[in-house]
Every structure is written in C-alpha cells, then in structure tokens.
Amino acid sequence: MKRKRFYVFLAAEAVICFILSFNKLTVMPAYPTAAAFPYEQIAYLLRKLSLASAMGNAIAWVLYLVFCLLPVVVMGFIAKKRKLKWRDGLLGCLSILLLIFIYLMINPVFKSGQIYYPVVYGSCINSVLIGYLILCCLDQFKSADDKRLHQYLICLLCALAAIFIYIIFGSSARTLYESINELKRSNTGSDVDLGMSQLFLVMGWITDVLPYLLDVLVLDFSIQLVESLKYNPYSTHTVSLANQLASLSAIALAIVMLAIPIYNISQLIWADELLVTHHEIQIPLLSIILVLGAHLFSRYVKHNQRLKEDLDLFI
C-alpha cells in the first residue's frame, strides 16, 4: 500500500511539473522569490507595519527581534535537554545572519540591476540552516538502530527519486519548451519546415533525461531490497531482489551508453534537414555509481546468505 502511494506521488509530481513547464505561470523562473522565501515576505510585512504608525513601528521591532532570535531560543531549549555540541553554534550564527539580513531587507540600502540582494541574503541564511539540519541528521544516523537506519535510507531513496522526477519533467522539460520556442522565433519563414528539428529536440531531451528515468527504476528496486532487508536479510526473496537490482542497473547503464551515440549519429545522418543540432559526450557518473553499488550490495547479500546457511548446517 505504501508503495502504491509512492507511485501515485511520483506520477502526480511528474504531471504537475510537466504542466508547469509548459505554462507561462510556472513557478520555476521565479526562483529568486523562492530563494528569498519567507524572509523577503516577512521583511515586507514588517516594513509595512513599521511605516503604518508609531505603535506599528514598535510592534514591528518586537516581531523582528522575536523572529531573528528564534534560533537562539531553540539553542536554549537544546541546552536544557543535553550538552551543546559544536554544530549547535550554527544556531547562534543563524540568529546573527537573520538580524543583519532581515534588517537590510526591511531597509534596503543596496540597489543594483545586476544583483537581486534578497536572493543573496536568503541563500546565506538557508545555507546555514540546511547545514545545521544535515549535521543533526548525521547525528541521528549514528545513534539509530538498524530498523531506523533502514527507514532513513528508504526516505533518502524516495527523496532522490522525487528529485529525478523533477529534473525529468520539470527543469529539463522547461529547457525543451524554451528550445522549441527559440527555434520557432529564429525561423519564422512560411517555407521553413521545423518538424524534423523539433523531433530531434524531443529526441535530445529523451536522451538527456533517460539516465534519470532509468535511475528512478533502479531506486524503486533499491527501495524494495532495503524493505526486504529490514524484515529478513537472509531470505531467498532478498537475494533474488539483489540479483535483479544488479542486472537492472547494468542494463540501464548499457541503454544509456547506447542511446547517446545513436542520437549523435542520427543527427549526423539527417544533418541537412536540421536547423539546430546538439552533439554531446555524456558520462553518466551517477548511473555508474548506482551500478557498482548495486553489484556490491547484491554480492554482500548473497555472501551473508551463504554464511547464514553454513552456520545453520554447523548448528
């Protein structure tokens, strides 16, 4: 049942990303606003409140200090529960950054047509926040039992699959859409046939996203294998899944390595009919890593099963 929900989630994500990629209302070009969220919006509201009245200005100052000092308050609660670690110092740094950058967003002193400063401020704040959260996760990994580690690994694999779906149907699809529009703008003559060029643009997109699509399949098998390991690492089903994962990874890598030269050679054959070409040499390092990892993982699983069988015979 959980896997069905996961498939539904990936399918819904793919549909939403694909629709937004071909829609002028897409949120993707609005990355600057997303990078500064929610700090820019909070600063805007505080500025409006501050300019409203003297009382509003006082309330704005109180809210500004409360929001910016929240990480220090969290650090105080942590100190009551356990001894502070070096990574907790990042919370103090986060409060300092919030005090500085939120103030600069409320009272902008830098103006530039080339640099959108709220993005710079938001990126600095988020980098510290994300770094702290990742360090906390690493600490959780160290102290977790086997069951929790399996669960954490499954969550990370699911997150990686979701990222790949976004790359396929989000950012890459958007690039395809913009390439087709650019092709149409550059060739407006009535006697120009754009069909073949558009077809090869789509083929190029398929070639680019094929490694990610196949990696999603590999991740799906990896999730099944981790779930099987969680319940019975020595079962025949687990070994079978490990073998299937190793085979699927090798086949996926072979398909990717064949698709790239086929696309490049096809462009050469139909070069006279194409208005735009895109030749590339792609090395799918992530796919190679997944293949090696899958093969090693399957060998470890089979080796552990043999040891378990030998131990059972000895007993």
C-alpha positions in Angstrom: 0.0 0.0 0.0 2.8 2.4 0.9 4.5 1.7 -2.5 1.3 2.4 -4.3 1.1 5.8 -2.6 4.7 6.4 -3.5 4.0 5.7 -7.2 0.9 7.9 -7.1 3.0 10.7 -5.6 5.7 10.4 -8.3 3.1 10.3 -11.0 1.3 13.4 -9.6 4.7 15.2 -9.3 5.5 14.4 -12.9 2.2 15.7 -14.2 2.4 18.9 -12.1 6.0 19.6 -13.1 5.2 18.9 -16.8 2.1 21.2 -16.8 4.1 24.0 -15.1 7.0 23.5 -17.5 4.8 24.4 -20.5 2.8 27.1 -18.7 3.8 30.8 -18.6 2.6 30.8 -15.0 5.3 28.4 -14.0 7.0 28.9 -10.7 10.4 27.9 -12.0 11.5 31.2 -13.4 10.5 32.8 -10.1 13.5 31.2 -8.3 14.7 34.5 -6.9 11.5 34.8 -4.9 11.7 31.2 -3.9 15.3 31.6 -2.7 14.4 34.6 -0.5 11.2 32.9 0.9 10.0 33.5 3.5 12.5 36.2 4.6 11.6 38.7 1.9 7.9 38.4 2.6 8.4 38.8 6.4 10.6 41.8 5.8 8.0 43.3 3.5 5.2 42.9 6.2 7.4 44.3 8.9 8.3 47.3 6.8 4.6 48.0 6.1 3.8 47.6 9.8 6.6 49.9 10.7 5.5 52.7 8.4 1.9 52.4 9.5 2.2 54.2 12.8 4.4 54.7 15.9 2.7 51.7 17.6 3.1 49.7 14.4 6.8 50.5 14.4 7.2 49.3 18.0 5.3 46.1 17.2 7.4 45.6 14.1 10.6 45.9 16.2 9.3 43.3 18.7 8.3 40.9 15.9 11.7 41.4 14.2 13.6 40.6 17.3 11.4 37.6 18.2 11.8 36.1 14.7 15.5 36.7 14.4 16.3 35.3 17.9 14.2 32.1 17.5 17.3 30.0 16.7 19.0 31.2 19.9 15.8 30.3 21.8 15.9 26.8 20.2 19.5 26.5 21.3 18.5 27.3 24.8 15.9 24.5 24.9 18.5 22.1 23.5 21.0 23.2 26.2 18.4 22.2 28.9 18.0 18.7 27.4 21.6 17.9 26.6 25.1 19.2 26.4 25.6 21.6 23.5 27.7 20.4 20.6 29.8 22.4 18.2 27.1 22.2 15.5 24.6 24.0 17.8 26.8 27.1 17.4 25.3 27.4 13.9 22.0 28.4 15.5 23.8 31.4 17.0 25.3 32.3 13.6 21.8 31.9 12.1 20.4 34.4 14.5 23.2 36.9 13.7 22.5 36.5 10.0 18.8 36.9 10.4 19.3 40.1 12.4 21.5 41.6 9.7 19.8 40.4 6.5 16.2 40.9 7.7 17.1 44.4 8.6 18.7 45.0 5.2 15.5 43.7 3.5 13.4 46.0 5.7 15.6 48.9 5.0 17.2 48.2 1.6 20.5 50.1 1.2 21.9 48.3 -1.8 20.3 48.8 -5.2 21.6 47.0 -8.3 20.1 45.9 -11.6 22.5 43.0 -11.7 22.2 41.6 -8.2 18.9 40.8 -6.5 20.1 41.1 -2.9 17.2 39.3 -1.2 18.3 36.2 -3.0 21.9 36.6 -1.7 20.6 37.1 1.8 18.2 34.2 1.6 20.8 31.9 0.2 23.2 32.7 3.0 20.6 32.1 5.7 19.4 28.9 4.1 22.9 27.5 3.6 23.5 27.8 7.4 20.0 26.4 8.2 20.4 23.4 5.8 23.9 22.7 7.0 22.7 22.5 10.6 19.8 20.2 9.7 22.1 17.9 7.8 24.5 17.7 10.7 21.6 16.9 13.0 20.6 14.1 10.6 24.1 12.7 10.6 24.0 12.6 14.4 20.6 10.8 14.3 22.1 8.2 11.8 25.0 7.5 14.3 22.7 6.8 17.2 19.9 5.0 15.3 19.2 1.2 15.4 19.1 -1.0 12.4 15.4 -0.5 11.9 15.6 3.3 11.9 18.6 3.2 9.6 16.6 1.2 7.1 13.8 3.7 7.4 16.1 6.6 6.9 17.7 5.0 3.8 14.3 4.4 2.3 13.3 8.0 2.9 16.5 9.2 1.2 16.0 7.0 -1.8 12.4 8.2 -2.1 13.6 11.8 -2.0 16.3 11.1 -4.6 13.6 9.6 -6.9 11.4 12.7 -6.4 14.4 14.9 -7.4 15.0 12.9 -10.5 11.3 13.2 -11.5 11.6 17.0 -11.1 14.7 17.0 -13.3 12.9 15.0 -16.0 9.5 16.6 -16.1 10.4 20.0 -14.5 13.7 21.7 -15.4 14.6 19.5 -18.4 11.1 19.8 -19.8 11.2 23.5 -19.4 14.5 23.6 -21.3 12.9 21.6 -24.1 10.0 24.1 -24.2 12.3 27.1 -24.4 14.4 25.4 -27.1 11.4 24.8 -29.3 10.2 28.4 -28.8 13.6 29.7 -29.7 13.7 27.5 -32.8 10.3 29.0 -33.9 11.4 32.6 -33.2 14.6 32.1 -35.2 12.8 30.6 -38.2 9.6 32.5 -39.0 9.5 31.9 -42.7 6.5 30.2 -44.1 8.6 27.8 -46.3 10.7 26.6 -43.3 9.9 23.1 -42.1 10.5 22.8 -38.4 9.1 19.3 -37.9 12.4 17.4 -38.1 14.3 19.9 -36.0 11.5 19.8 -33.3 11.6 16.0 -33.4 15.3 15.9 -32.8 14.9 18.4 -29.9 12.5 16.0 -28.3 14.9 13.1 -29.0 17.7 15.1 -27.4 15.5 15.7 -24.4 14.8 12.0 -24.1 18.5 11.2 -24.4 19.3 13.7 -21.6 16.6 12.5 -19.2 16.9 8.8 -19.9 19.6 8.2 -17.3 17.4 9.9 -14.6 14.4 7.9 -15.7 16.2 4.6 -15.5 17.8 5.6 -12.2 14.2 6.0 -10.8 13.6 2.4 -11.7 16.8 1.3 -10.1 15.9 3.3 -7.0 12.5 1.6 -6.9 14.2 -1.8 -6.8 16.6 -0.5 -4.2 13.7 0.5 -2.0 12.2 -2.9 -2.4 15.6 -4.5 -1.5 16.0 -2.3 1.6 12.5 -3.1 2.8 13.2 -6.8 2.3 16.5 -6.5 4.2 14.7 -4.8 7.1 12.4 -7.8 7.6 14.6 -10.8 6.6 18.1 -10.1 5.2 18.8 -13.8 4.6 15.6 -14.8 2.7 15.6 -16.1 -0.8 13.4 -13.2 -1.8 16.1 -10.7 -0.7 18.8 -12.5 -2.6 16.5 -12.5 -5.7 15.9 -8.8 -5.4 19.6 -8.1 -5.0 20.3 -10.1 -8.2 17.5 -8.3 -10.1 18.8 -5.0 -8.9 22.4 -5.7 -10.2 21.0 -6.9 -13.5 18.7 -3.9 -13.9 21.5 -1.5 -13.1 23.8 -3.0 -15.7 21.0 -3.0 -18.3 20.1 0.6 -17.5 23.7 1.8 -17.9 24.0 -0.1 -21.2 20.9 1.5 -22.6 22.1 5.0 -21.6 25.6 4.4 -23.2 23.9 3.2 -26.4 21.3 6.0 -26.6 23.9 8.8 -26.6 25.9 7.7 -29.7 22.7 6.7 -31.5 21.4 10.2 -31.0 24.6 11.8 -32.2 24.9 9.6 -35.3 21.3 10.2 -36.1 21.9 14.0 -36.1 24.8 13.4 -38.5 22.7 11.4 -40.9 19.8 13.9 -41.0 22.1 17.0 -40.7 20.8 18.5 -44.0 17.3 18.6 -42.6 18.1 20.0 -39.2 18.1 23.7 -38.3 19.7 23.1 -35.0 22.0 20.3 -33.7 23.3 19.4 -30.3 26.2 17.0 -30.1 27.5 16.0 -26.7 29.6 13.4 -24.9 27.7 12.4 -21.7 29.3 10.4 -18.9 26.5 9.2 -16.5 28.6 9.0 -13.4 25.6 8.6 -11.1 24.4 5.7 -13.1 27.8 4.1 -13.0 27.9 4.6 -9.2 24.5 3.0 -8.9 25.6 0.0 -10.9 28.7 -0.6 -8.8 26.8 -0.1 -5.6 24.0 -2.5 -6.7 26.6 -5.2 -7.7 28.5 -4.8 -4.4 25.3 -4.8 -2.5 24.0 -8.0 -4.2 27.3 -9.8 -3.5 27.2 -8.8 0.2 23.6 -10.1 0.4 24.5 -13.4 -1.3 27.6 -13.8 0.9 25.6 -13.2 4.0 23.0 -15.8 3.0 25.8 -18.4 2.4 27.3 -17.6 5.8 23.8 -18.0 7.4 23.2 -21.3 5.6 26.7 -22.6 6.7 26.0 -21.6 10.2 22.7 -23.3 10.3 24.3 -26.5 9.0 27.0 -26.3 11.6 24.4 -25.9 14.3 
